[in-house]
Amino acid sequence: MREYITELSKYAIAAFMAIYTLCSFACLFDRIGKKKAVYWLQNLLLLSIQLLMFADLALVTKDMQYVFYYVFVQAFLMAVAFMVPVVYDKVNRLLLNNMCMLLGIGLCVISRLSFKKAVRQYIIVLVSLAVALFIPLILSKVRFLKKLTWAYAGVGVALLSIVLILGEVTHGSKISFTLKGVTFQPSEFVKLIFLFFLAAALWENTTFPRVALTAAVAGLHVIVLVVSKDLGSALIFFVGYVFMVFAATRNYLYLAAGAVGGSGAAWLALKIFSHVRNRVVSWLDPWTYIDTKGYAITQSLFAIGSGNWFGMGLSQGNPAAIPYVEADFIFSSVCEELGVIFGICVILVILVCFGEMLKIAVQIRDRFYQLIVYGIAIMYIFQIFLTVGGGIKLIPLTGVTLPFISYGGSSVMTTMIMFFMIQGIYIRLQQEGGKHNAGSKRPTGRRKDSPRKTAEKRKPEKGTYPQER
């Protein structure tokens, strides 16, 4: 009986995830009228997927700790999906539901890989939510964020420099430090400060001197990261800067200059850093070095291939064979045990998040907040590209995490704060739109003109009509 349940659940999980993804695209492109009903359907599918995944884990492993963990995870997801819209009634439900879906997948897959790390990740997610819930309120009250341009720059460079001096070496890079048993990766938090710096510097002044000065400060951030050998983060910062400058100026020359500069920097990194050369070699021909340089990427490809369309089932694959699977290669683990269809749907849900962010940015009138939303969207989707692209051998490995899904406290906290920043800006946008619409209403008691008189008033003067053929 157990085998039947676990086998059927594979197909049910893939089907539910596909339906959820279709609902997300329908909401993104406004193809449906009653979005609230679709959001409730998404919540139902989210909870069903979680139930089936943890049921598989409990049945296969016969370990009751997954049942208790499922109760806590399900309670958290229900609280976020149902209570946040009560606290902020104008919240963007599509982004909120997708965030819950990605978090739920991450917590489940990490618990399959390492239960101890999953408990730690769950605690960090709770703390992150407690912090992020105040972000929309803060954004609605604080009005001086645009004036702290150089303060953002100073704090960002200082935090990165502290890691360079005092940080611990992890796999050859200085990317974190430990304080009272808690490990922090400041580059994740500096992303937020960096975005605020760029937005404050460019929202009202996009002249060449200002862009050049901003480039110098942004370059200082990148140089500190390169010296720390945190090249994945350095690349994200660089791409974020280039596209934010383009968003502020609409000048394609800056994109071209960024492409040339990025290519030159990549060539220098290839010449200077041996681990970059190793990753390029393992990317070009991992099979020749399958026992050494290419071991990680070949194991990742084996995992994705063995998962097939519907996966081998949770706890029935061998993701532990992939080095650093819970951080760098968790997408491969998802595809191996939950299936390639499920993995494709995860990518599509992430693309929906990116598209919704861009939709919000287009609607914002305040240039400062518009640039922040653009920057968050670009950094988010580019990090996804680096992680998934490296795992499927599309690009060389960079060692960055998959937001919301990979194990890593700094990453999940930063990404959640980013999402709630967009929620805060979106809520502010909805409130301003409501005030604008309320102010445009016709005062009560005033007689409305008939449609005929209104048309006569709008009738243009003689000679203004175009000539008839």
Disulfide bonds with the S-S distance in Angstrom:
none
